[in-house]
Amino acid sequence: MRRFERKQNIFRNKDALGESYQPDQIEERDEEIEEYMDALQPVVDGWEPNNIFLYGNTGVGKTAVTDYLLDRLQDDVADYDDVNLSVISLNCKTLNSSYQVAVELVNKLRPAGGEISSTGYPQQTVFKKLYEELEAIGGTILIVLDEVDSIGDRDELLYELPRARANNNLDSAKVGVIGISNDFKFREQLDPRVQDTLCERELQFPPYDAPELENILESRAEIAIAEDAVEQGVLNFCAALAARDSGSARQALDLLRLAGEIAENREADLIERDHVEAARSRLEQERVEEGMRELTTHGRLALLAVISKAAKEETPCRTREIYEEYITLCDSSGTDSLAQRSVHNHLSDLRMLGILSAYENRSGSRGNYYSYELDVPFTSAIEAMSDVLRLDSEIETIREIASMNNVA
């Protein structure tokens, strides 16, 4: 008897709902595509390329549109003998400095066995090696730096690369940089000189609204899901949930894909609203767990303090009240507590991770302060905490209090 058998009652091509899938047509980004094409036009005309900076939330189409247009740009410029275009793409997520980005670019361009070490060279030496590799390629070179905000304020390369030709570091190569960022504030943190060069052309990708997300889901579902395997209203429901939360197409597609998997595992013939609800709950818990992997013990205790206040129906609540709960939890676990200011910093981190939401209270002469509450379902938060904190009795007490107050 086989342990694994194919399940094909829901999906026709599940890969079409995956992050790596590149559709033949990009939905709901016509204006951004037109503006992007205009910014890329100098490449077709044989001039030096613009430097382009794209920003917007995760899942709003920045990378998908970039891949889509650059693929077509490479195909179209092949008709012109005087344009020699190369595209080099690098995701900077695991890199935190210009030095590391430059090393990765050098190693990406060099043949196997010729890579350089990620440490041990002066920065300008690495830049020089990069220029040598770019010069060897020649022609027009577009360097795509996805999640470029990961490098923080160590942005020397972003200043150097666009000016390399003017500074006589390049002769035959014309380089353009395309920076893609999920952080709206990253541009403001850049050196003003970098802003002038990297942000030569700026494109903002706003969040999708619910009708736009529904159109995207419909086009993907036609490819991904078997005929008549989606209950009426399910795509609308997935779109509404994602629009209300982040406006992310990635989130909407993930919801639909996971709902389909749940439907298959339950041996259902179609994806129903209940499957989407189950998928949302699981994805939210995964988001909490992923965020908590980034936390220290004290960050987790600060979060548990907010969960405890939520169980008592006492949120939103001020930092001072959360701190009192945190002190109690530290005492129970035999952990030395931090100062209130440090706990406030942990609460801010949790807010940045999307686990907490905060409200600014303006109270006149008493000064301004923030109140915090959970930005994820209580059940998801408490389940995730029980997996990472060895505070079984405290967590069970919180569960009992929440049950008495009908908090779920």
Secondary structure, 3 states (H helix, E strand, C coil): CCCCCCCCCCECCHHHHCCCCCCCCCCCCHHHHHHHHHHHHHHHHCCCCCCEEEECCCCCCHHHHHHHHHHHHHHHHCCCCCCCEEEEEEECCCCCCHHHHHHHHHHHHCCCCCCCCCCCCCHHHHHHHHHHHHHHHCEEEEEEEECHHHHCCCCHHHHHHHHCCCCCCCCCEEEEEEEEECCCCHHHHCCHHHHHHHCCEEEECCCCCHHHHHHHHHHHHHHHECCCCECCCHHHHHHHHHHHHCCCHHHHHHHHHHHHHHHHHCCCCCECHHHHHHHHHHHHHHHHHHHHHCCCHHHHHHHHHHHHHHHCCCCCEEHHHHHHHHHHHHHHHCCCCCCHHHHHHHHHHHHHCCCEEEEEEECHHHCEEEEEEECCCHHHHHHHHHHHCCCHHHHHHHHHHHHHCCCC
